[in-house]
Amino acid sequence: MNVTVLAGGVGGAKLAHGFALCQPEIDLTVIVNTGDDFDHFGLRICPDLDTVCYTLAGLANPQTGWGRKDETYEVLRCVGELGGPTWFRLGDKDLATHLERTRRLSEGQRLSDVVTAFCSTWGIKARVLPMSDDPVRTMVDTREYGWLDFQNYFVRHACRPTIQKIAFEGIEQALPAAGVLEALEDSDLIVIAPSNPWVSIQPILSVNGIASMIQSQKAVAVSPIIQGQTLKGPAAKMYREMGIEPSPVAVAQHYSTLLWGLVMDELDRGFESTLMSSGIMVLSTQTIMQNEQDRLSLAREILTFSQDRNPNQMPRREF
């Protein structure tokens, strides 16, 4: 069975890991958001790609979900002593990734080729692809500061500013990375991970050709909203600032033209009838992934859910 996961951030990385634990029963491809990528100290930083790869390789910091385990910060400490910026926490091991990636990119290698090489070194069996080899930059228009690139909003300002608009610079020119459309076309199941719909998944869907390819396939989304909140990140806050009450229904509406099914937490079971009346298949279950077993269990439930239902039954998408 060919499974493709669309992912960004910690939640996406956790679910991707759950599906990776199902290997070799499935062939897994993970398509990762690169709208968060930015340059810092002259280095290309790819936060979502690194979080997904570190998690799949068993290298991620178990406390934060991002960065590397057993990390040290001597370089950052010395940068601070010299008066340099320390708002983006670059660990010493993590820094090696950014140095080598930047070196390879400067030699003309594609980002997708760099990711493939790193995954081979780290023993990752899943295929990990950036959404595009072309630069895309997620920008947020805030009431307090005007336009900010995403990492300034997310890390430097800790998601406090009020968002008015979101834009993806360079998206019109961006093409899917090598292998992305082929992976989607060959998929028996496409899973949109419980990542932020606005800034982790929407950049992927906005790349030329990706959304239209998903529309012709069987796609299931996992809601990152649980009882109107998110476990991590600003997705619920963004929904409210956009004038939308955060809920699994709002998530389904966000992806409505793409979805066959929605997976939501059992605490939101009250939304089942609304979603099912729209024609979308619904799975209510435990979606909080506190450990490796939770990740595997959720992935297996999604696989069973997608196989037990009639694959030809398509949603009417009437909200």
N, C-alpha and C positions, 0 to 999 in steps of 0.2 A: 504494500500500500504506500503510495506516495503522498506525503503530508508536507505542506508548506505553511510555515508560521510567519506572520508579519509581526515584528516586534520592535520595541524601543524601551529603554530603561529597565529598571529592576523587575517590575512585574512581567514584562515580556521575556526577560532573560530567565526568570524562574519557570515560566510555563514552557519555554523552549527546552530548558533542561529536563522538564518532566517528559516531554516527547523524546528527547535524546535517550532517556532511560528505557524507552520502549524499543530501541534498536536492539537487534537487527530485524524485529518484526515489521518495522516500517523503514522507508527511506525518507530521511528528513532533510528539508531545506529551510533555512531561516533567512528571511529578507529583512534587513535592518535599516531603520531610519538613519539618515546622515544629515538631516536638516540642522541638527545640534552641533555639527562639526564647526570648529573655529581654529584660528591661529593664535597661539600664546607663546611668548618668548621665541617667536619664529618657528614654532613647531606646530604641525597639524595634529590637533586633538580630535578624536572621534569618540565621544563619551558613550553613545549607545552601542556602537560596534564593540568597544572594549568591554563594556559591561556584559554583553552577550557572550563574547569569546571567553572572558575570564570565568564566567559562570559555567559554561559548557566544559571548560578545561579543569574545573575544580580549583581555580586560582583566586576566586573572588573573596573579598572580605566578608565573612559570614555575619558580621554585626551591621554593616552598612548596606551590603548588597552590591556596592560599587567599589572600584579600586581593588587592590590586591591584598590578600591575607598576609599577615606577618610583615606589614609594610613599615618602612622607616621614612623619615622626612628631613634628613640632614641637609639635602640640597635646598629645600624650601626654607629651612631655618636660616641657612647662610644667605639666601636671597633676601630674607627679611632683615637681617643684620645690615645688609648693604642698602636698604631702603627700597627694595623692589617690591612688586605686588605679590601678595600671598593669599588673595581672596579665593583663587582656584587652587585647591589642594592637590598638588602633584607629588606623589610619593616617589621614592628613589627607583623602585622596581618598575612602576608605571612609567616613569620618565624614559626608561630604556625602550619601551614600546614606541613612544612618541618620537624619540630620536631616530630609531631605525625606520619607522614608517616615513618620516619626513625625508630621510636620506634616499629611500627607494623612490618616493614620489618625485623628488628632484632629479632623479636619473631618468624619469619618463615612464616608470612603471604605473600601471593602472591601480587604483585603490582596490579593486576586486582581486587583482593578482597578489597584492600585498597581503590582503586578508587571507587568501588561500594559503600562502606561504606560512603565515603565522599560525593558522589552524593546524597545518601539518606539523609544525614544530611542537605545538602544545598538545598534540594527540587528539584533536577534535575530529570525531567521525562524521558528524553532520556537515552538510554543505552550508556555509555561511556566506551570504552575498550582501554587499551594500545595495541600497535601492538604486543608486546611480554612481557612475564614475565621475560624473560632472558635479561641480560644486553647487549646492543649494543651501541657502542660509535662512533659517527661520527667524523672523522678526516679529516683535510684538509692539503694538502701539499702546502706550500706557498713558493714563491721565496725568500722572505726576512727572514723568520724564520724557514723554514723547516716545519715539521709536528706539527700542533696545534690541540688540541681538539676544538670542534666547539664553545663552549662558550668563550674560549680565543680569537678565531678569531672574533667572532660576537660581543662580548661585550667589552672585554679588549682592542682589537685592532680595534674596530669599523668598521670591514669589510674592512679595508684599504689594508692589504696584498694581493698580487696577487696569485690567486689559480692556481695550476698546476694539482693537482689530488685530488680526494675525495675517501675515503675508510670508510667502516663500520666495525669496529673491533667487533668480536664476532658474525657476521651475519651468518656464516656457522653453528653455533651451535644453533642459536635462532629459537625457534618454535613459531607459532602464539599463542597469549594468549587465554585462555579458552573462547570460544564463538566467536572468530574472524571468523574462516572459516565457521561456521554455519550461522553467520549473513550475510556473503557474499553470501553463497549458497542460502539463503532464500530471497535475495534482489530482488525486482522488478526493482530497479534502484540503481546504484552505482554512486556516485558523487565524483570526485576528486576535492577538493576545490582549490581556487586560492592561494595555498601555494607554497613555493619555490620547484620547481620540483626536484632540485638537492639534497637538504638537509632536506626537510620536508616530501616529498612524496616518494622519491626513497628509503629511509630506510624502509618504510612500504612495498613497493613493493618487496624489496629484502629479506624479511623474507620468509622462506621456505613455499611454498604452496599458498601464497597470490596472486601473479600475475597470476598463472595458474588458480586459482579459478575465478578471475576477467575476464579472457579471455572468459570464458563460459557464462558470464552474460552481462547485458546491462549497459555500463559505459559511463558516460559523464564527461568531464573535463572542468573546468572553467579556462581560461587563466589568469595568474597573470600579464601578459605583456600587457601594454597599450601604444601604439605608441612608442614602443621600450624601455619603462621604467617600473619600478614597483613603486607602491605607497609607499611601505615599504620594507626594506630588500634588500639583494644583488643579487637577482635572475638574473636581467638583466646584472649586472656586471659579474656574474659567466658565463653566456652564452658567453659574449664577450671574457672573458679570456680563455674559452674553444674553441675559434675560431668559434663561432656560432653567427649569428646576431639574437638578441632577437626579437621574433615576435610570434603571435598566431600560425603560421605555425611551428616554432621551438618547441613550446609546444606540438602541435599535433604530431610531429615527435618523441618527447621524449616519448610519451605514445602510439605510433601508433598501436602497436599490441593489445592494450587493448580497444581502443575507438570505441564507436558507434557514439558519437557526441562530438562537441566542442562548448562551449559558450565563446564568446569573446566580448569585448566592442564595442559599435557602432562606436567608433572612428577608429576602425581597419576594418571597413566593406570592405575595398579594398582587403582584403585577402580571402573573401568569395569564389570566383571562384576557387582559387588554392586549398582550402580545400575541396570544394564540388566535384571537379574533382577527388579527391582521394577516393571519396565514403563516406566521413565522413559527417554526418549531422551537420549543422551549425546554431547556434542562435546568432545573433548580437543584443546586447541590452545594456542598462545601467548596468555596473557591479561594479561601484564605490559605496561602501556601507557607506554612511556618517552618517546614522541614522538607527534606528530600522525599519522604514518603508521601507527603501531601502533594508535591509536584507530580509524582508518578501517578497517584490515584486520580488526580484531576485529568491528566492527559489520557489515562485509560478510559475514564468515564466519557470524555469527549469522543474518543474513538468508537466506543460502544454506542453512544447516542447517535452518531452520524451513520452508523451501519444498521441500526435497528429500524430507522425511519425510512419511508419510501423515498429514494433518491430523486425520483421524478416529480415529487410534490414540491412545487415552487410557491413561495409566499405571494399573497396578493398585495402586501405592503400597503394596507389601508389603515392609516392612523387617524 
